[in-house]
Amino acid sequence: MANLKARLSGHLAACTAAAFATSAVVTPEAKAAVVYYQPNAGAGWVIPATIDGLYINVETQVTATTVGSVPGWDLNPYGSSTLRFFNSTGGGQLRYPGITSGAAGNLPLGTTVSSSGSYNTAVDAVTFGASPGNWQLNASNYFGFKFVAADTQTHYGWGRMDVGAAATTRSIMEIGYESTAGTSILVGAGSAPPASVPGPLPLFGATAAFGWSRRLRRRTLQASRQPATVPALPSYTPPA
């Protein structure tokens, strides 16, 4: 009986510890203050090939082809034959690292977008080609930007624009920005999907442990109430 109680108690302690430990491991870590979304429920924002293009409020996700329809707009990609960006007050697009003139660069994932970068605030057309920082046709292109948010402070963000066979075929598919003013952000930040968590322990955690505890206690109590089994003595036959 003592051995049974010891085994059950040990099993209970192990299960409870595992549940709490697993719950601690799988608790998602807060991602700084990065706001990330895929525009238009993943379908993206199509940029019309017009002189007006698309006006975008990064925070409210309101878009329109006329400036008066988007209060506080932040981005305005446009162009009837090329791709350009018109900038709101205080806004701009990050140039490729090391470049201090010209249009928005096509940035590698992980590029830092911050106050130390060089930003295009004019309406230069982006360059398509094979050189570093050039935009690519039939590809996803990443750009960094700064904008003045509703709090009247400068924030930094990034976007992914998919471009088709021509510069006039383009859609913004991802947006990420730092909700904390003046804080840098990495291109691609926030876009990684959360890791899947298999098994019941992460899902139920301590609640499951307490349930197992009650069942184990019942087993222990039932075992203690059962009469002890006395092993039969071997028969003895005296020698002839």
Buried (B, 14 or more C-beta within 10 A) or exposed (E): EEEEEEEBEEEBEEBBEEBBEBBEEBEEEEEEBBBBBBBBEEEBBBBBBEEBBBBBBBBEEBBBBEEEEBEBBBBBBBBEEBBBBBBBEBBBBBBBBEBEEBBBBBBEEEBBBBEEBBBBEBEBBBBBEEEEBBBEBEEEBBBBBBBBBEEEEBBBBBBBBBBEEBBBBBBBBBBBBBBBBEBBBBBBBBBEEEEEEEEEBBEBBEEBBEEBBEEBEEBBEEEEEEEEEEEEEEEEEEEE
